[in-house]
Amino acid sequence: MRELSLLLIKPNATRKKHTGEIIAIVEQAGYDIIKLKSFFFNRRSVNNFYAEHKGKEFFDRLTSFMLSGMIVALLVEKDNAVTDLRELIGATDPAKRRKGTIRDLYADDYTENAVHASDTHDHAVREISLIFPEV
């Protein structure tokens, strides 16, 4: 069944000009790009986007990083999009990343890990509404 998911290309990857390479990987994996935009989070929007992590030890580090530069957001569609996209990007933990995943290729560390992808269908619905409210 075709479904939508969200991919954010994070500031470390946009700064290093990996945006095109990451988009190419996503397209080669069979995703259709429905919408694409670049933007900058502000404090309110980043806190809202990562609200589920509020109170966790990494929250301030994560939100500060996400405020540090441009984000490129992709609304993508394909069969099993949410689960497959998580596989394509790879694990957050560098020790658990499979070779050839987006994070293996472009992450700098645990926090500056190049990309974010929705991890569940419900999170995809919520996150898409925050980044692409017109959908």
Summary of the structure (lengths in Angstrom):
residues: 135
radius of gyration: 13.7
end to end distance: 18.7
largest distance: 38.0
contacts: 411
relative contact order: 0.26
helix: 45%
strand: 21%
